[in-house]
Amino acid sequence: MQKLSPIEVNEICNELGETYPKSIDQVHGGDIHSAWQIEFSNKKLFLKRNIRNKKLLEFEKFCLQNLRKYINQENIIIPEVIAYKNIKNIEILLIDWIDMQNFDQKKLGKGLGEMHLKSAESNPNMFGFPVEGFIGTTDQKKGWDENWIDCFLNLRIIPQLLILESKILDTETKNKVKGKIKSELLNHKPINSLVHGDLWSGNAGIDKSGRGVIFDPASWWADNEVDIAMTKLFGGFRKEFYEEYHKIFPIKNGFEKRTIIYNFYHILNHANMFGGGYLKQVHDYVRAILNM
């Protein structure tokens, strides 16, 4: 069982102006960071710790702070960043502890729609993101582009294809896939929103009052549909979630095809991170895209 070092606990207490914690209990479930519930006399926090060279938690902090600008807290909440520390190249992120339970997902769907709408109404004129980031542990490129297709291909799909071993997909097939993605998105009018970016069921929940909760983002300014596409990748989102979301953003023609295209990014990333069965899924997605 991993433990926080006395130096780390002392730094956290000094940062928060607190005496020694009442309790520190390790939380299991994630495979990228170590995590703990840390309780003081008047507050309970969620602590994440990263020992990789990559500044994964600094990026998460940036994403959380930006997403919170666009939420309606009556329907959805995003953990507030309490503190971020870098102690001898070990990252520590402290955020709100949120108790979650099983509940309907109406407010989760409505709140996500409101977040997408409010960010879109802020009139962003470029797709992309200002800082280098991560999707899982894979680099997620920074940069901006006025054209959604160029942004999606150059900042997301092509970097993943470059990581993928050539024996998995040859150059000709990669070029065909890029061409097909371009032609399929050509007549689509994307709504530029600040998206969560890694919205599977493990990164969402419901609090005790029924409000939606989203966390562990990999944000960027993108077509709002990329978040909804990913909710369909591993399941776990209910009918009422989609009903409430689509009251704000009705489904557009061609969404089913775009779901495959947008989720191709995540399948490529999983193949690059984990290999195994995801390599077969890459071929399945390539076949589906080329047959559109």
C-alpha positions as CSV (number, residue, x, y, z in Angstrom):
1,M,0.0,0.0,0.0
2,Q,1.4,3.4,-1.0
3,K,1.7,6.1,1.5
4,L,2.2,9.9,1.3
5,S,5.6,10.8,2.7
6,P,5.9,13.0,5.8
7,I,7.4,15.8,3.6
8,E,4.4,15.7,1.3
9,V,1.8,15.7,4.2
10,N,3.7,18.6,5.8
11,E,3.7,20.6,2.5
12,I,0.0,20.0,2.1
13,C,-0.8,21.1,5.6
14,N,1.3,24.3,5.2
15,E,-0.4,25.0,1.8
16,L,-3.8,24.7,3.4
17,G,-3.0,26.3,6.8
18,E,-4.1,23.1,8.5
19,T,-2.8,20.9,11.3
20,Y,-2.2,17.2,10.6
21,P,-5.1,15.4,8.9
22,K,-7.7,13.5,10.9
23,S,-7.4,10.6,8.3
24,I,-5.6,9.7,5.1
25,D,-7.2,6.8,3.3
26,Q,-6.0,5.5,-0.1
27,V,-8.6,5.4,-2.9
28,H,-8.3,2.6,-5.5
29,G,-9.6,2.4,-9.0
30,G,-7.5,4.6,-11.3
31,D,-4.4,3.2,-13.1
32,I,-2.5,6.4,-13.8
33,H,-2.3,8.2,-10.5
34,S,-2.3,7.3,-6.8
35,A,-5.2,8.8,-4.9
36,W,-6.3,9.4,-1.3
37,Q,-9.2,10.8,0.6
38,I,-7.6,13.3,3.1
39,E,-9.8,14.7,5.9
40,F,-9.1,17.7,8.1
41,S,-11.2,19.0,10.9
42,N,-13.5,21.0,8.7
43,K,-13.0,19.6,5.1
44,K,-12.6,16.5,3.1
45,L,-10.5,16.5,0.0
46,F,-9.5,14.2,-2.9
47,L,-5.7,14.0,-3.4
48,K,-4.1,12.8,-6.6
49,R,-0.4,12.1,-6.8
50,N,1.6,11.7,-10.0
51,I,5.2,10.4,-10.1
52,R,5.7,10.5,-13.9
53,N,7.9,13.0,-15.6
54,K,4.9,14.4,-17.5
55,K,2.9,17.2,-15.8
56,L,-0.4,15.3,-16.0
57,L,-1.9,16.9,-13.0
58,E,-0.9,20.4,-13.9
59,F,-2.9,19.9,-17.2
60,E,-5.8,18.5,-15.2
61,K,-5.8,21.5,-13.0
62,F,-5.9,23.8,-16.0
63,C,-8.8,21.9,-17.6
64,L,-10.9,21.8,-14.4
65,Q,-10.5,25.5,-13.8
66,N,-11.5,26.3,-17.4
67,L,-14.5,24.0,-17.5
68,R,-15.8,25.5,-14.2
69,K,-16.2,28.9,-15.9
70,Y,-19.1,27.5,-18.1
71,I,-21.2,25.3,-15.7
72,N,-24.6,25.9,-14.2
73,Q,-24.0,24.5,-10.7
74,E,-27.7,23.8,-10.3
75,N,-27.3,20.9,-12.7
76,I,-23.7,19.9,-12.9
77,I,-20.6,20.3,-10.7
78,I,-16.9,20.0,-11.5
79,P,-14.5,19.6,-8.5
80,E,-12.8,22.9,-7.5
81,V,-9.0,22.9,-7.4
82,I,-8.0,23.6,-3.9
83,A,-4.2,23.4,-4.4
84,Y,-1.5,22.1,-6.8
85,K,2.0,21.3,-5.5
86,N,5.1,20.1,-7.2
87,I,7.3,18.5,-4.5
88,K,10.7,17.2,-5.7
89,N,9.1,16.5,-9.1
90,I,6.1,14.7,-7.6
91,E,2.8,16.3,-8.5
92,I,0.0,16.6,-6.0
93,L,-3.4,17.9,-6.9
94,L,-6.0,18.6,-4.2
95,I,-9.6,19.0,-5.3
96,D,-13.1,18.9,-3.6
97,W,-14.2,15.5,-2.3
98,I,-17.7,14.8,-3.8
99,D,-19.8,12.0,-2.4
100,M,-21.6,10.2,-5.3
101,Q,-24.5,7.8,-5.5
102,N,-26.7,6.1,-8.0
103,F,-29.4,8.5,-9.4
104,D,-31.0,9.4,-12.6
105,Q,-28.9,11.3,-15.1
106,K,-31.3,14.1,-16.1
107,K,-29.2,16.8,-14.6
108,L,-26.0,15.3,-15.9
109,G,-27.3,15.5,-19.5
110,K,-28.8,19.0,-19.0
111,G,-25.8,20.3,-17.2
112,L,-23.4,19.1,-19.9
113,G,-25.6,20.6,-22.6
114,E,-25.6,23.9,-20.7
115,M,-21.8,23.8,-20.4
116,H,-21.4,23.2,-24.1
117,L,-23.9,26.0,-24.9
118,K,-22.4,28.6,-22.6
119,S,-18.9,28.0,-23.8
120,A,-20.1,28.1,-27.5
121,E,-21.8,31.4,-26.8
122,S,-18.5,32.9,-25.5
123,N,-17.8,33.1,-29.3
124,P,-14.7,31.1,-29.7
125,N,-13.3,31.5,-33.2
126,M,-10.6,28.8,-33.1
127,F,-10.6,25.0,-32.4
128,G,-7.7,23.5,-30.3
129,F,-6.1,24.3,-26.9
130,P,-3.5,26.7,-25.7
131,V,-1.4,24.2,-23.6
132,E,0.2,20.8,-24.2
133,G,-2.0,18.2,-22.6
134,F,-2.6,14.5,-22.3
135,I,-5.3,11.9,-23.1
136,G,-4.6,9.2,-20.6
137,T,-0.8,9.3,-20.6
138,T,-0.4,10.1,-24.3
139,D,0.5,13.6,-25.3
140,Q,-2.4,15.7,-26.6
141,K,-1.0,18.5,-28.8
142,K,-1.7,22.2,-28.3
143,G,-2.4,24.6,-31.1
144,W,-5.2,26.4,-32.8
145,D,-7.0,26.2,-36.2
146,E,-10.0,28.1,-37.6
147,N,-10.9,24.9,-39.6
148,W,-12.4,22.1,-37.5
149,I,-11.4,19.4,-39.9
150,D,-7.7,20.5,-40.0
151,C,-7.7,20.8,-36.2
152,F,-9.1,17.3,-35.7
153,L,-6.8,15.7,-38.1
154,N,-3.6,17.6,-37.4
155,L,-3.8,17.9,-33.6
156,R,-5.6,14.6,-32.8
157,I,-5.8,11.9,-35.5
158,I,-2.4,12.3,-37.2
159,P,-0.3,12.4,-34.0
160,Q,-2.0,9.1,-32.9
161,L,-1.4,7.5,-36.3
162,L,2.3,8.5,-36.1
163,I,2.6,6.6,-32.8
164,L,0.9,3.5,-34.2
165,E,3.4,1.0,-35.5
166,S,3.5,0.8,-39.3
167,K,2.8,-2.9,-39.2
168,I,-0.6,-2.2,-37.8
169,L,-1.6,0.2,-40.5
170,D,0.4,0.9,-43.7
171,T,0.8,4.5,-45.1
172,E,-1.7,4.0,-47.9
173,T,-4.4,2.9,-45.5
174,K,-3.7,5.8,-43.1
175,N,-3.9,8.3,-46.1
176,K,-7.2,6.7,-47.2
177,V,-8.7,7.1,-43.7
178,K,-7.6,10.7,-43.4
179,G,-9.1,11.4,-46.8
180,K,-12.4,9.7,-45.8
181,I,-12.6,11.6,-42.5
182,K,-12.1,14.9,-44.3
183,S,-14.8,14.2,-46.9
184,E,-17.3,13.0,-44.2
185,L,-16.8,16.1,-42.1
186,L,-16.8,18.5,-45.1
187,N,-20.5,19.5,-45.0
188,H,-20.8,19.3,-41.2
189,K,-21.2,22.5,-39.3
190,P,-19.6,21.9,-35.9
191,I,-20.5,23.9,-32.7
192,N,-17.3,25.0,-31.1
193,S,-17.5,24.3,-27.4
194,L,-15.1,23.6,-24.5
195,V,-15.4,19.9,-24.2
196,H,-14.5,17.5,-21.3
197,G,-12.6,15.5,-23.9
198,D,-12.5,12.1,-22.0
199,L,-16.1,11.6,-21.2
200,W,-16.6,8.0,-20.4
201,S,-18.7,6.7,-17.6
202,G,-15.7,6.3,-15.3
203,N,-15.2,10.1,-15.4
204,A,-18.8,11.1,-14.6
205,G,-21.3,10.5,-11.8
206,I,-24.2,12.0,-9.7
207,D,-23.9,13.7,-6.4
208,K,-26.3,13.2,-3.4
209,S,-28.6,16.0,-4.6
210,G,-28.9,14.5,-8.1
211,R,-26.6,16.9,-9.9
212,G,-24.2,15.6,-12.5
213,V,-20.5,15.4,-11.7
214,I,-17.7,15.3,-14.3
215,F,-14.0,15.0,-13.6
216,D,-10.6,13.8,-15.0
217,P,-10.9,16.0,-18.1
218,A,-8.7,16.2,-21.2
219,S,-10.3,19.4,-22.5
220,W,-10.0,21.3,-25.7
221,W,-12.2,23.5,-27.9
222,A,-13.9,21.1,-30.3
223,D,-17.2,20.1,-31.9
224,N,-19.5,19.5,-29.0
225,E,-20.4,16.1,-30.5
226,V,-17.0,14.7,-29.5
227,D,-18.2,14.4,-25.9
228,I,-21.5,12.8,-26.8
229,A,-19.7,10.4,-29.1
230,M,-17.4,9.2,-26.4
231,T,-20.3,8.6,-24.0
232,K,-21.3,5.8,-26.4
233,L,-17.9,4.2,-26.6
234,F,-18.0,2.2,-23.3
235,G,-21.6,2.6,-22.3
236,G,-22.9,3.6,-18.9
237,F,-25.0,6.7,-19.9
238,R,-28.7,6.4,-19.7
239,K,-31.7,7.3,-21.9
240,E,-32.6,10.4,-19.8
241,F,-29.0,11.7,-20.1
242,Y,-29.4,11.9,-23.9
243,E,-32.9,13.1,-23.8
244,E,-32.0,16.1,-21.7
245,Y,-28.8,16.9,-23.6
246,H,-30.6,16.7,-27.0
247,K,-33.3,19.2,-25.8
248,I,-30.4,21.7,-25.9
249,F,-28.6,20.3,-28.9
250,P,-30.9,18.3,-31.2
251,I,-29.2,15.4,-33.1
252,K,-27.9,16.4,-36.5
253,N,-27.9,14.4,-39.7
254,G,-24.8,12.2,-39.9
255,F,-24.2,12.0,-36.2
256,E,-23.9,8.2,-36.2
257,K,-21.0,8.3,-38.7
258,R,-19.3,11.2,-36.8
259,T,-19.5,9.1,-33.6
260,I,-17.3,6.5,-35.3
261,I,-15.0,9.1,-36.6
262,Y,-14.6,11.0,-33.3
263,N,-14.2,7.8,-31.3
264,F,-11.5,6.6,-33.7
265,Y,-9.3,9.1,-31.8
266,H,-9.9,7.3,-28.5
267,I,-9.5,3.8,-30.0
268,L,-6.2,4.8,-31.5
269,N,-5.1,6.2,-28.1
270,H,-6.1,3.0,-26.3
271,A,-4.3,0.9,-28.9
272,N,-1.2,3.0,-28.4
273,M,-1.4,2.9,-24.6
274,F,-2.5,-0.7,-24.1
275,G,-2.3,-2.7,-27.3
276,G,-4.1,-6.0,-27.1
277,G,-7.7,-6.1,-28.3
278,Y,-7.7,-2.4,-29.1
279,L,-5.4,-3.1,-32.1
280,K,-8.2,-5.2,-33.6
281,Q,-10.6,-2.4,-32.9
282,V,-8.4,0.0,-34.9
283,H,-8.9,-2.2,-37.9
284,D,-12.6,-2.5,-37.2
285,Y,-12.9,1.3,-37.1
286,V,-10.8,1.8,-40.2
287,R,-13.1,-0.6,-42.1
288,A,-16.2,1.2,-40.8
289,I,-14.8,4.6,-41.8
290,L,-13.7,3.5,-45.3
291,N,-17.1,1.9,-45.9
292,M,-19.0,5.1,-45.1
